[in-house]
Amino acid sequence: MKFVCFVLSLLLLTSFTPFQEVPPIAFVARNPAPDGIISGIAPSGRTVKVGGKLFVRERNGRLRQLAPNFFDIADVSVSYDAKRLVFSGLIHPDSSWRIYEIGVDGKNLRAITTSNRHIDLSHFGDLATRFAHYDDFDPCYMDNEKIVFASTRYPSLAQLGGIRTSNLFVVNTDGKNLHRITTEKNSAEEPTMDLSEGRIVFSRWWLNIDLPSNQSKDGLTRDPAQALTDDIGNLWHAITAKPDGDELKLYAGFARTRPGLQAYKPRLMHNGDMLAIFTSSLSMLQRSDTVTIRRFKKGASVPITISPLDAIAVDAVELSPNKIIYSQKKRGETFGLYLTDSLGSFHKKLLDLPNTDELCAVALVPRPVPTLFKDQLELANEQPPIDEPTDYAELHGFRFDCFNVFMNGKVDEPMPDAPKIVQGAKVRFYMNIQRKNADGKDVALLFKELPLDEDGGIREPSAPAEVPLFEQLVDSRGKVITTSSGKFAHVSGLNSERKGAGTKCVGCHTGHSLIEVPMNNALSQWFNAATSATASASSEWEQNDIRYHAARAIDRQVELGRDTAMWISAPSRDAALQLKWDTPIIVRELVLYPVSKKSVIVPPITVKKAKIALFSDSKLVTTMTLDSLSAARLQVGEIPINELTVTLESDSISHLGLGEIEVIARLPY
């Protein structure tokens, strides 16, 4: 009765509020979850049962309830004609979450998913009881006839916390043709649609507890004392895929840091920008001190925070161009619905009911129906592998093509460097499927080791499909290859691919899937080899404990790093930068970048002239002279070298320096 009275009083207030321009919305009002859990968010909250109701807020502020007979409702999505809603619902507190659809007018309620899974769990032994029950959640309309949702139907445990693995499934709106499109070891959930490309965007738990080691026989360890790094990934990032699960790649993120990639519950704006939840606990296994909304440009990009730093904010979606609705609360309070813009320049409360969390708001506004890629692949087998893993790998394959593992991103593209080039490099393929370990920590299996092609490519015609995989690059001695920053060529998460599909990529580093794949093999051979060199200089300037050393000229940053991403010499009339490679390269082009004009801390730099000398085994091959450093490009033919020098000259004694140098080259063969 108190709740009804509050709603009546709210109607009187909202009739005269400045929110008349807000379109009708649907949302859920749920009881607060215990122990700092946020309902619907992260492994701890995605299927929490707290009790909740589904509401529509009309344009004039009036509220009406839909589907009143449910114990709990979450994860609301609206159809493209804005006439239907799908949601995850609980009929009883002791039941499992399933997907339902209802008209916005409250009519035509129906179940889309039911407890109809039929698979054999006996090979899991005592673990089979853990997989007997499953939840369906996070539904999203793909078009007017299909829905994508997350579920724990596929039996697997994540590698941390023993948490049930979520995967993405697709089903028709009439409940038919239900099938799985991902095979994650850890989790995939919170799908949404990229309307411009007809692709799915979702959150994936990027995690691999197997660390690289030069001491173990198979190159892996879980013993920190034997590991080369403690980096297990352990974050949620935004992935995009075709509707059949093919062609997985990163949607957006600042790939130079782990926090820069964190993106849970992605939702796309009309211009392709992505709104996503950031949590200071990147794995979302622990309670986070910071829970905010960030906005990313599509691709490799620097995110900006648009919600207040002193509040907890989740569930952001675009209401209309430059208008965003999201849920917010201060600690000790409950969530209400708030409005902001794409810059977070204001935050206005729209609705806050007493003692409940208002979450999952969506605008009831018609949208264009995306054109989906036609499914090209056969449906995945819902029966988990019961063969020996190596036998399974031979029977179910996809084509793995990485045209050049040494390919780098562009200058100022925020992603780490590719591995350093080495001769005689090999790739190791590992797989890790759920077997009988009750904590999800089954042993990873090395199933294949191959030499790299002479152009730096990997072309494997039959890698195992529908299973979690990861790779590692080693040199001719079996030692894990490093990058210029000291990281290791070891994938810190697990990928999977559909049977009969094929991957096409370049690079072998975090964010490499954002690099545009060249049109053919010939073009993919050419890459920026500067990051594989050892850099030294005739002198290096130091100020405020920052040394502007030679390696800063090959860090692929000019504007991105700005005041710390440059080589600067001590005052002189000339200064030289030297690059040396352990492996010969065939150089085609040099690109020299001046120090950023936006830098605010560097001294005046006056470069009158630049002389470039190319060497092969210490023998001078050719020289060139530049009268300007305005992003100068030098075509040098195709010359074998393993050393070059850049000598900068000035008319007076002054600091000299470079923002960056790219060396466009290929491997000799």
C-alpha positions as CSV (number, residue, x, y, z in Angstrom):
1,M,0.0,0.0,0.0
2,K,2.9,2.4,0.8
3,F,4.4,1.7,-2.6
4,V,1.0,2.5,-4.3
5,C,0.7,5.7,-2.4
6,F,4.2,6.8,-3.3
7,V,3.5,6.1,-7.0
8,L,0.3,8.3,-6.8
9,S,2.2,11.1,-5.2
10,L,5.0,10.7,-7.8
11,L,2.5,11.2,-10.6
12,L,1.5,14.6,-9.3
13,L,5.1,15.6,-9.2
14,T,6.2,14.3,-12.5
15,S,3.3,16.0,-14.3
16,F,5.2,19.3,-13.8
17,T,8.8,18.3,-14.1
18,P,11.2,19.4,-16.8
19,F,11.4,15.9,-18.2
20,Q,8.5,16.0,-20.7
21,E,11.0,15.5,-23.5
22,V,11.9,12.0,-22.1
23,P,10.3,9.3,-24.2
24,P,8.4,6.4,-22.7
25,I,10.8,4.0,-21.0
26,A,10.6,0.5,-19.5
27,F,12.6,-0.4,-16.4
28,V,12.7,-2.8,-13.5
29,A,12.4,-1.9,-9.8
30,R,14.2,-4.6,-7.8
31,N,14.9,-5.1,-4.1
32,P,18.5,-4.2,-3.2
33,A,20.9,-7.2,-3.3
34,P,22.9,-8.0,-0.1
35,D,26.6,-7.7,0.5
36,G,27.3,-4.9,-2.0
37,I,26.1,-7.0,-4.9
38,I,24.6,-5.0,-7.8
39,S,21.6,-6.9,-9.3
40,G,22.2,-8.0,-12.8
41,I,25.9,-7.0,-12.8
42,A,28.9,-9.3,-12.8
43,P,29.1,-13.0,-11.9
44,S,27.8,-12.3,-8.4
45,G,24.8,-10.3,-9.5
46,R,23.8,-11.6,-12.9
47,T,21.3,-14.2,-11.6
48,V,20.8,-13.0,-8.0
49,K,17.2,-13.5,-6.8
50,V,15.9,-10.5,-4.9
51,G,12.4,-9.8,-6.1
52,G,11.5,-7.2,-8.6
53,K,8.8,-5.6,-10.9
54,L,8.6,-4.4,-14.5
55,F,7.3,-0.9,-15.2
56,V,6.7,1.4,-18.0
57,R,7.0,5.1,-17.5
58,E,4.9,7.1,-19.9
59,R,6.0,10.3,-21.4
60,N,3.9,12.3,-18.9
61,G,5.6,10.5,-16.0
62,R,2.8,8.0,-15.2
63,L,3.8,4.5,-14.2
64,R,2.2,1.2,-15.0
65,Q,3.3,-2.3,-14.1
66,L,3.6,-5.2,-16.5
67,A,3.8,-9.0,-15.8
68,P,2.8,-8.7,-12.1
69,N,2.9,-12.4,-11.4
70,F,6.6,-12.8,-11.5
71,F,8.7,-13.0,-8.4
72,D,11.7,-11.2,-10.0
73,I,12.4,-9.5,-13.4
74,A,15.6,-8.3,-14.9
75,D,17.4,-7.5,-18.2
76,V,14.9,-5.6,-20.2
77,S,15.2,-5.2,-24.0
78,V,12.8,-3.5,-26.4
79,S,11.9,-4.6,-29.9
80,Y,12.7,-2.4,-32.9
81,D,9.0,-1.4,-33.4
82,A,8.9,-0.5,-29.6
83,K,5.8,-2.7,-29.2
84,R,7.4,-5.7,-27.3
85,L,9.8,-6.3,-24.5
86,V,11.9,-9.4,-23.7
87,F,13.2,-9.9,-20.2
88,S,14.6,-12.6,-17.9
89,G,12.1,-13.6,-15.3
90,L,11.7,-15.8,-12.2
91,I,8.2,-17.2,-11.6
92,H,9.2,-18.5,-8.1
93,P,12.2,-17.8,-5.9
94,D,13.3,-21.5,-6.2
95,S,13.0,-21.6,-10.0
96,S,15.6,-20.8,-12.7
97,W,15.8,-17.7,-14.8
98,R,14.2,-18.0,-18.2
99,I,13.5,-15.6,-21.1
100,Y,10.0,-14.1,-21.6
101,E,8.3,-11.7,-24.0
102,I,5.4,-9.3,-23.4
103,G,3.7,-6.5,-25.3
104,V,4.4,-3.0,-24.1
105,D,0.6,-2.9,-23.5
106,G,0.9,-5.8,-21.1
107,K,-0.6,-8.4,-23.4
108,N,0.7,-11.5,-25.0
109,L,3.0,-12.7,-22.3
110,R,4.9,-15.9,-23.3
111,A,7.9,-17.9,-22.4
112,I,10.6,-18.0,-25.0
113,T,13.0,-20.4,-23.2
114,T,12.1,-23.3,-21.0
115,S,13.9,-26.1,-19.1
116,N,14.3,-28.2,-22.3
117,R,18.0,-28.9,-22.5
118,H,18.9,-32.6,-23.2
119,I,22.6,-33.4,-22.9
120,D,24.5,-36.2,-21.3
121,L,26.4,-35.0,-18.2
122,S,27.6,-38.5,-17.0
123,H,31.2,-38.1,-18.1
124,F,31.6,-35.2,-15.6
125,G,31.2,-37.7,-12.7
126,D,30.4,-36.1,-9.4
127,L,30.5,-32.7,-11.1
128,A,27.4,-33.5,-13.1
129,T,25.1,-32.3,-10.4
130,R,26.7,-28.8,-10.6
131,F,25.5,-28.6,-14.2
132,A,22.0,-30.0,-13.8
133,H,20.4,-26.6,-13.4
134,Y,21.0,-23.5,-15.6
135,D,19.9,-19.9,-16.0
136,D,18.9,-17.9,-19.1
137,F,19.4,-14.1,-18.8
138,D,20.5,-10.9,-20.7
139,P,18.1,-11.2,-23.7
140,C,18.4,-8.8,-26.6
141,Y,16.4,-8.5,-29.8
142,M,18.7,-9.2,-32.8
143,D,15.9,-8.4,-35.3
144,N,12.2,-8.9,-35.1
145,E,12.5,-12.7,-35.2
146,K,15.6,-13.6,-33.3
147,I,16.9,-13.0,-29.8
148,V,20.4,-13.4,-28.4
149,F,20.8,-14.1,-24.7
150,A,23.4,-15.4,-22.2
151,S,23.0,-18.7,-20.4
152,T,24.8,-21.2,-18.2
153,R,23.2,-24.1,-20.3
154,Y,26.6,-25.2,-21.6
155,P,28.4,-27.1,-18.8
156,S,31.6,-25.3,-17.8
157,L,33.2,-23.6,-14.8
158,A,35.3,-20.4,-15.0
159,Q,38.9,-20.6,-14.0
160,L,38.4,-18.4,-10.9
161,G,35.8,-18.7,-8.3
162,G,34.3,-21.9,-9.6
163,I,31.6,-19.8,-11.2
164,R,29.3,-21.2,-13.9
165,T,30.4,-20.2,-17.3
166,S,28.0,-18.1,-19.3
167,N,27.8,-18.3,-23.1
168,L,25.7,-16.7,-25.8
169,F,22.7,-18.4,-27.4
170,V,20.4,-17.5,-30.2
171,V,16.7,-18.4,-30.4
172,N,13.7,-17.4,-32.5
173,T,11.1,-15.3,-30.8
174,D,8.7,-18.3,-31.0
175,G,11.2,-20.4,-28.9
176,K,12.4,-22.5,-31.8
177,N,15.9,-23.0,-33.2
178,L,17.8,-22.5,-30.0
179,H,21.5,-22.8,-30.4
180,R,24.8,-21.7,-28.9
181,I,27.2,-19.3,-30.7
182,T,30.1,-19.0,-28.3
183,T,32.2,-21.5,-26.4
184,E,33.9,-19.6,-23.6
185,K,35.8,-21.1,-20.7
186,N,35.1,-18.1,-18.5
187,S,32.1,-16.2,-19.6
188,A,30.3,-14.2,-22.3
189,E,27.2,-12.1,-21.5
190,E,25.4,-8.8,-21.8
191,P,24.9,-8.9,-25.6
192,T,23.6,-5.9,-27.5
193,M,23.4,-5.1,-31.3
194,D,25.5,-3.0,-33.5
195,L,22.7,-1.6,-35.7
196,S,25.1,-0.3,-38.4
197,E,26.8,-3.6,-39.1
198,G,24.3,-6.2,-37.9
199,R,26.8,-7.7,-35.4
200,I,26.6,-8.6,-31.8
201,V,28.6,-6.8,-29.1
202,F,29.0,-8.4,-25.7
203,S,31.2,-8.6,-22.6
204,R,33.7,-11.4,-22.3
205,W,35.7,-12.4,-19.2
206,W,39.3,-12.3,-20.6
207,L,41.2,-14.7,-18.3
208,N,43.9,-17.4,-18.6
209,I,45.4,-18.8,-15.4
210,D,48.1,-20.6,-17.3
211,L,51.2,-18.4,-17.3
212,P,54.2,-18.5,-19.6
213,S,57.3,-20.2,-18.3
214,N,60.8,-21.0,-19.7
215,Q,61.3,-23.7,-17.0
216,S,58.4,-26.1,-17.7
217,K,58.3,-28.7,-20.4
218,D,55.2,-27.4,-22.2
219,G,55.9,-23.7,-21.6
220,L,53.1,-23.2,-19.0
221,T,52.9,-23.0,-15.3
222,R,50.6,-22.0,-12.5
223,D,53.5,-21.6,-10.0
224,P,54.4,-17.9,-9.7
225,A,58.0,-18.9,-8.9
226,Q,58.3,-20.4,-12.4
227,A,56.3,-17.9,-14.3
228,L,57.7,-15.1,-16.5
229,T,54.8,-12.8,-15.5
230,D,51.8,-12.7,-13.2
231,D,49.5,-11.3,-15.9
232,I,46.5,-13.5,-16.3
233,G,44.3,-10.9,-18.0
234,N,41.3,-11.2,-15.7
235,L,39.1,-8.4,-16.9
236,W,35.9,-7.9,-18.9
237,H,36.2,-6.4,-22.3
238,A,33.8,-5.7,-25.2
239,I,33.9,-8.1,-28.1
240,T,31.9,-8.1,-31.4
241,A,31.0,-11.1,-33.5
242,K,28.7,-12.0,-36.4
243,P,25.3,-13.4,-35.4
244,D,26.6,-16.9,-35.8
245,G,29.5,-16.3,-33.5
246,D,32.1,-16.0,-36.2
247,E,34.8,-13.3,-36.6
248,L,35.3,-12.3,-32.9
249,K,37.3,-9.1,-32.4
250,L,37.6,-6.3,-29.9
251,Y,35.0,-3.6,-30.3
252,A,36.7,-0.8,-28.5
253,G,39.2,-0.1,-25.8
254,F,42.5,1.5,-24.7
255,A,44.6,-1.7,-25.1
256,R,47.9,-0.3,-23.6
257,T,46.6,-0.9,-20.1
258,R,44.3,-3.5,-18.5
259,P,41.9,-0.9,-16.9
260,G,41.7,0.8,-20.3
261,L,40.0,-2.3,-21.7
262,Q,37.5,-2.8,-18.9
263,A,34.0,-2.7,-20.4
264,Y,31.0,-4.5,-18.9
265,K,27.5,-4.3,-20.3
266,P,28.3,-2.5,-23.6
267,R,25.6,-0.4,-25.1
268,L,26.0,1.4,-28.4
269,M,25.1,4.9,-29.3
270,H,23.8,6.1,-32.7
271,N,27.3,7.1,-33.8
272,G,28.9,3.8,-32.8
273,D,30.3,5.1,-29.5
274,M,30.1,2.6,-26.7
275,L,28.8,3.1,-23.2
276,A,30.1,0.5,-20.7
277,I,30.5,-0.1,-17.0
278,F,34.0,0.3,-15.4
279,T,34.8,-1.3,-12.1
280,S,38.0,-1.0,-10.2
281,S,37.9,-4.8,-9.6
282,L,38.6,-5.7,-13.3
283,S,37.5,-9.3,-12.7
284,M,34.3,-8.1,-10.9
285,L,34.8,-10.9,-8.4
286,Q,35.4,-8.5,-5.6
287,R,33.5,-5.4,-4.5
288,S,34.7,-2.4,-6.4
289,D,35.5,1.0,-4.9
290,T,34.8,2.6,-8.3
291,V,31.8,1.7,-10.5
292,T,31.3,4.3,-13.2
293,I,30.0,4.7,-16.8
294,R,32.6,5.3,-19.5
295,R,32.2,6.2,-23.2
296,F,34.5,4.8,-25.9
297,K,34.9,5.7,-29.5
298,K,34.8,2.6,-31.7
299,G,38.2,0.9,-32.1
300,A,41.4,1.6,-30.2
301,S,40.4,4.7,-28.2
302,V,40.8,6.5,-24.9
303,P,37.7,6.2,-22.7
304,I,36.1,9.2,-20.9
305,T,34.1,8.8,-17.7
306,I,30.6,10.4,-17.9
307,S,29.1,9.5,-14.5
308,P,30.0,11.1,-11.1
309,L,33.1,9.6,-9.5
310,D,31.5,9.7,-6.0
311,A,28.6,7.6,-7.1
312,I,27.9,4.1,-8.3
313,A,26.6,4.1,-11.9
314,V,25.4,1.2,-14.1
315,D,23.1,0.4,-17.0
316,A,23.7,3.3,-19.4
317,V,21.8,3.5,-22.7
318,E,21.1,6.2,-25.2
319,L,17.6,7.7,-25.1
320,S,18.2,10.0,-28.1
321,P,21.2,11.6,-29.7
322,N,23.3,13.1,-26.9
323,K,20.9,12.1,-24.2
324,I,21.7,9.1,-21.9
325,I,19.7,7.4,-19.1
326,Y,21.4,5.3,-16.5
327,S,21.1,4.1,-12.9
328,Q,23.0,5.8,-10.1
329,K,23.2,5.7,-6.3
330,K,25.5,6.8,-3.5
331,R,26.8,4.2,-1.1
332,G,24.1,3.2,1.4
333,E,21.3,4.4,-0.9
334,T,19.3,2.6,-3.6
335,F,19.5,3.1,-7.4
336,G,17.4,5.7,-9.2
337,L,17.2,6.7,-12.9
338,Y,19.3,9.7,-14.0
339,L,19.8,11.6,-17.2
340,T,23.1,12.9,-18.6
341,D,24.7,13.7,-22.0
342,S,27.6,12.1,-23.9
343,L,30.1,14.2,-22.0
344,G,28.6,13.8,-18.6
345,S,28.2,17.5,-18.3
346,F,25.1,17.3,-16.1
347,H,23.3,14.6,-14.0
348,K,19.6,14.9,-13.3
349,K,17.5,12.6,-11.3
350,L,14.5,11.3,-13.3
351,L,13.0,8.7,-11.0
352,D,13.8,7.1,-7.7
353,L,11.2,4.8,-6.1
354,P,11.5,4.1,-2.3
355,N,13.5,1.1,-1.1
356,T,14.1,-0.4,-4.6
357,D,16.8,-0.3,-7.3
358,E,15.6,1.1,-10.6
359,L,17.7,-0.6,-13.3
360,C,17.8,-1.7,-16.9
361,A,16.0,1.3,-18.4
362,V,15.3,1.2,-22.1
363,A,13.6,3.8,-24.4
364,L,10.3,2.7,-26.0
365,V,11.2,4.3,-29.3
366,P,11.2,2.7,-32.7
367,R,14.6,2.0,-34.2
368,P,15.7,0.7,-37.6
369,V,15.9,-3.1,-37.8
370,P,19.5,-4.2,-38.4
371,T,20.3,-6.3,-41.4
372,L,22.0,-9.4,-40.0
373,F,24.7,-11.4,-41.6
374,K,23.3,-14.7,-42.8
375,D,24.4,-17.7,-40.8
376,Q,27.1,-19.5,-42.7
377,L,28.0,-22.2,-40.1
378,E,26.3,-25.4,-38.9
379,L,24.8,-25.3,-35.5
380,A,27.2,-26.1,-32.6
381,N,26.9,-29.5,-30.9
382,E,25.3,-28.8,-27.5
383,Q,26.8,-32.1,-26.2
384,P,30.2,-31.2,-24.6
385,P,33.2,-33.1,-25.8
386,I,33.5,-36.5,-24.3
387,D,36.3,-37.8,-26.4
388,E,40.0,-37.4,-25.5
389,P,40.7,-33.7,-26.1
390,T,43.4,-34.5,-28.7
391,D,41.0,-36.7,-30.7
392,Y,38.3,-34.0,-30.5
393,A,40.7,-31.5,-31.9
394,E,41.3,-33.6,-35.0
395,L,37.6,-34.1,-35.7
396,H,36.3,-30.5,-35.3
397,G,38.4,-27.8,-37.1
398,F,38.5,-24.3,-38.3
399,R,41.2,-22.4,-40.3
400,F,43.6,-20.2,-38.3
401,D,45.3,-17.5,-40.3
402,C,47.5,-14.8,-38.8
403,F,49.2,-13.3,-41.7
404,N,52.0,-11.6,-39.8
405,V,52.5,-12.0,-36.0
406,F,55.0,-9.0,-36.0
407,M,52.5,-6.5,-37.4
408,N,52.1,-3.4,-35.2
409,G,49.3,-0.9,-34.8
410,K,49.6,2.6,-36.1
411,V,51.5,5.3,-34.4
412,D,49.3,6.7,-31.5
413,E,46.9,3.7,-31.8
414,P,46.5,2.7,-28.2
415,M,47.7,-0.9,-28.1
416,P,50.9,-2.6,-27.0
417,D,53.7,-3.4,-29.4
418,A,53.9,-6.7,-31.4
419,P,56.5,-9.3,-30.4
420,K,60.1,-8.7,-31.3
421,I,61.1,-10.3,-34.6
422,V,63.2,-13.4,-34.2
423,Q,64.5,-16.1,-36.5
424,G,63.2,-19.7,-36.2
425,A,60.1,-18.6,-34.2
426,K,57.3,-21.2,-33.5
427,V,53.7,-21.0,-32.3
428,R,52.2,-23.3,-29.7
429,F,48.5,-24.0,-29.6
430,Y,46.9,-25.0,-26.3
431,M,43.3,-26.0,-25.5
432,N,41.4,-26.1,-22.3
433,I,38.0,-27.7,-22.0
434,Q,35.9,-28.5,-18.9
435,R,36.6,-31.9,-17.6
436,K,36.2,-33.0,-14.0
437,N,37.9,-30.2,-12.0
438,A,35.4,-28.8,-9.6
439,D,37.1,-25.4,-9.5
440,G,37.3,-25.0,-13.3
441,K,41.1,-25.4,-13.2
442,D,41.5,-28.3,-15.7
443,V,45.0,-28.7,-17.1
444,A,45.6,-26.9,-20.4
445,L,46.8,-29.2,-23.2
446,L,49.5,-28.4,-25.7
447,F,48.1,-30.0,-28.9
448,K,50.3,-28.5,-31.7
449,E,53.6,-26.7,-32.2
450,L,54.3,-25.2,-35.7
451,P,57.2,-23.1,-37.2
452,L,56.2,-19.6,-38.3
453,D,56.1,-19.1,-42.1
454,E,59.0,-17.2,-43.5
455,D,56.9,-14.0,-43.7
456,G,55.9,-14.1,-40.0
457,G,52.6,-15.8,-40.7
458,I,50.7,-18.7,-39.1
459,R,48.5,-20.7,-41.4
460,E,46.9,-23.6,-39.7
461,P,44.2,-25.4,-41.7
462,S,42.6,-27.3,-38.9
463,A,42.7,-25.8,-35.4
464,P,40.2,-27.3,-32.9
465,A,36.8,-25.5,-33.1
466,E,34.1,-25.0,-30.4
467,V,36.8,-25.2,-27.6
468,P,38.7,-22.5,-25.6
469,L,42.2,-22.0,-27.1
470,F,45.2,-19.8,-26.5
471,E,48.6,-19.5,-28.2
472,Q,52.2,-18.7,-27.3
473,L,55.2,-17.7,-29.5
474,V,58.6,-19.1,-28.7
475,D,62.0,-18.8,-30.3
476,S,64.1,-21.5,-31.8
477,R,65.3,-22.6,-28.3
478,G,61.7,-22.8,-27.0
479,K,61.9,-19.6,-25.0
480,V,58.9,-17.3,-24.9
481,I,59.3,-14.3,-27.2
482,T,59.2,-10.8,-25.6
483,T,58.0,-7.4,-26.8
484,S,59.9,-4.1,-26.6
485,S,58.2,-3.3,-23.3
486,G,59.2,-6.6,-21.7
487,K,55.8,-8.3,-22.1
488,F,55.5,-11.9,-23.4
489,A,54.0,-13.3,-26.6
490,H,51.5,-15.4,-24.6
491,V,47.8,-14.9,-24.9
492,S,46.4,-14.0,-21.5
493,G,42.8,-15.1,-22.3
494,L,41.0,-17.8,-24.1
495,N,39.4,-17.6,-27.6
496,S,37.2,-20.0,-29.5
497,E,36.0,-20.3,-33.0
498,R,33.1,-21.9,-34.7
499,K,33.5,-25.2,-36.6
500,G,34.0,-24.6,-40.3
501,A,34.9,-20.9,-39.8
502,G,38.3,-19.2,-40.2
503,T,40.2,-16.4,-38.5
504,K,42.0,-13.6,-40.4
505,C,44.2,-11.3,-38.3
506,V,47.6,-9.7,-38.0
507,G,49.7,-9.1,-34.9
508,C,50.0,-11.1,-31.7
509,H,49.3,-8.7,-28.9
510,T,46.5,-7.2,-26.9
511,G,44.2,-5.3,-29.2
512,H,45.6,-6.8,-32.4
513,S,42.1,-7.7,-33.7
514,L,41.5,-4.0,-34.1
515,I,44.2,-3.7,-36.7
516,E,42.8,-3.7,-40.2
517,V,43.9,-6.9,-42.0
518,P,45.6,-6.1,-45.4
519,M,43.9,-7.2,-48.5
520,N,46.4,-9.9,-49.3
521,N,49.5,-11.7,-48.1
522,A,51.9,-9.5,-50.0
523,L,50.7,-6.4,-48.2
524,S,50.6,-8.1,-44.8
525,Q,54.3,-8.8,-45.0
526,W,55.2,-5.1,-44.5
527,F,55.1,-3.8,-40.9
528,N,56.7,-1.2,-38.6
529,A,59.9,-3.0,-37.4
530,A,61.2,-0.2,-35.3
531,T,59.8,-1.7,-32.1
532,S,62.0,-4.7,-32.6
533,A,65.2,-2.6,-32.7
534,T,67.5,-1.7,-29.8
535,A,67.7,2.1,-29.6
536,S,70.6,4.2,-28.4
537,A,71.6,7.9,-28.7
538,S,74.6,10.1,-28.5
539,S,72.9,11.9,-25.6
540,E,69.7,11.9,-23.6
541,W,68.1,14.8,-21.7
542,E,66.7,14.3,-18.2
543,Q,64.4,16.6,-16.3
544,N,62.3,16.1,-13.1
545,D,63.4,12.4,-12.9
546,I,62.1,11.8,-16.5
547,R,64.8,10.6,-18.9
548,Y,63.9,11.2,-22.6
549,H,65.8,8.2,-23.7
550,A,66.3,6.8,-27.2
551,A,63.7,4.0,-26.8
552,R,61.0,6.7,-26.6
553,A,61.5,7.3,-30.3
554,I,60.3,3.8,-31.1
555,D,57.3,3.5,-28.7
556,R,54.7,4.2,-31.4
557,Q,53.6,7.4,-29.6
558,V,53.7,11.0,-30.6
559,E,50.4,12.7,-29.4
560,L,49.2,9.8,-27.3
561,G,52.1,9.9,-24.9
562,R,53.0,13.5,-25.8
563,D,55.3,14.8,-23.0
564,T,56.9,11.4,-22.2
565,A,56.9,9.8,-25.6
566,M,59.9,11.4,-27.3
567,W,63.7,11.2,-27.5
568,I,65.4,14.5,-26.6
569,S,69.1,15.1,-26.6
570,A,71.2,17.2,-24.4
571,P,72.0,20.7,-25.8
572,S,74.3,20.4,-28.8
573,R,74.6,21.3,-32.5
574,D,74.0,17.7,-33.5
575,A,72.7,14.5,-32.0
576,A,72.4,11.0,-33.3
577,L,69.8,8.2,-32.8
578,Q,70.9,4.6,-33.6
579,L,68.6,1.6,-34.2
580,K,70.0,-2.0,-34.4
581,W,68.3,-5.3,-35.1
582,D,69.4,-8.8,-34.1
583,T,67.6,-10.1,-37.3
584,P,68.2,-8.5,-40.7
585,I,65.2,-6.8,-42.3
586,I,64.3,-5.5,-45.7
587,V,63.4,-1.9,-45.3
588,R,61.1,-0.1,-47.8
589,E,60.1,3.2,-46.1
590,L,61.0,5.4,-43.2
591,V,58.6,7.8,-41.4
592,L,60.0,10.5,-39.1
593,Y,57.8,12.4,-36.7
594,P,58.8,15.7,-35.0
595,V,58.2,16.2,-31.3
596,S,54.6,17.0,-30.6
597,K,53.8,20.7,-30.9
598,K,51.3,20.3,-28.0
599,S,54.0,19.4,-25.6
600,V,54.2,21.8,-22.7
601,I,57.3,20.7,-20.8
602,V,60.0,20.2,-23.5
603,P,62.6,22.9,-24.2
604,P,62.6,24.6,-27.7
605,I,63.8,22.1,-30.3
606,T,65.2,23.4,-33.5
607,V,66.1,20.8,-36.1
608,K,67.7,22.3,-39.2
609,K,68.5,19.0,-41.0
610,A,68.3,15.3,-40.6
611,K,70.8,12.8,-42.1
612,I,69.8,9.1,-42.3
613,A,72.4,6.3,-42.9
614,L,71.5,2.7,-43.5
615,F,73.9,-0.2,-42.7
616,S,74.1,-3.9,-43.3
617,D,76.6,-5.7,-41.1
618,S,78.3,-2.4,-40.3
619,K,78.7,-1.5,-43.9
620,L,77.2,1.7,-45.2
621,V,74.5,1.0,-47.7
622,T,73.0,4.4,-48.5
623,T,72.5,7.9,-47.0
624,M,69.6,10.4,-47.3
625,T,69.1,14.0,-46.1
626,L,65.9,15.7,-44.9
627,D,65.4,19.4,-44.6
628,S,62.2,19.1,-42.6
629,L,60.8,16.7,-40.0
630,S,57.1,17.4,-40.6
631,A,56.1,13.7,-40.6
632,A,58.6,13.1,-43.4
633,R,58.2,9.9,-45.4
634,L,61.2,8.5,-47.2
635,Q,60.9,5.7,-49.8
636,V,64.1,3.8,-49.8
637,G,63.4,0.9,-52.1
638,E,63.8,-2.6,-50.7
639,I,67.2,-2.6,-48.9
640,P,68.5,-5.3,-46.5
641,I,69.8,-3.7,-43.3
642,N,70.3,-4.4,-39.6
643,E,71.2,-0.9,-38.5
644,L,70.4,2.8,-39.1
645,T,71.3,6.2,-37.7
646,V,69.4,9.4,-37.7
647,T,71.6,12.5,-37.2
648,L,69.8,15.7,-36.3
649,E,71.6,19.1,-36.9
650,S,70.9,22.6,-35.7
651,D,72.5,26.0,-36.5
652,S,73.0,26.7,-32.8
653,I,73.5,24.8,-29.5
654,S,70.0,23.5,-28.6
655,H,68.0,20.4,-27.7
656,L,67.3,18.1,-30.6
657,G,64.8,15.2,-30.7
658,L,62.3,13.0,-32.4
659,G,58.7,12.2,-31.6
660,E,58.9,8.8,-33.4
661,I,60.4,6.9,-36.2
662,E,58.7,4.1,-38.1
663,V,60.7,1.6,-40.1
664,I,58.4,-0.1,-42.6
665,A,60.1,-3.4,-43.5
666,R,59.5,-7.1,-44.0
667,L,61.4,-10.3,-43.1
668,P,64.1,-11.5,-45.5
669,Y,63.2,-14.7,-47.4
